[in-house]
Amino acid sequence: MNSPKKNVLEGIRPFKSIKHIAKRYHAFIIYIESSSAVRLERLKKRDNMNTVQFYNMENDLHEKQIEKVKNIADIIIYNNSTFKDFEAQISLLEL
């Protein structure tokens, strides 16, 4: 017997799109969250972003909609530690 095909969509999507995908394709929603402080430090290192740029990004309308996705997520993963810890959480998922 063939197992169902699994696909991963990543990145920020409008809330309406997420709801549509979840309903139409019976998608499993995983929401990955990290604190503002952790995101700021990561973006400073990775993208050379400054604090003002970060808070402008945080106040963007699309960013505000992300919280709605969290409310419909099947699983929430907190990514406030190391990459190794994040990978360990992901490996526990049976997808």
Secondary structure by P-SEA (a helix, b strand, c coil): ccccbbbbbbccccaaaaaaaaaaacbbbbbbbbcaaaaaaaaaaaccccaaaaaaaaacccccaaaaaaaaccbbbbccccaaaaaaaaaaccc
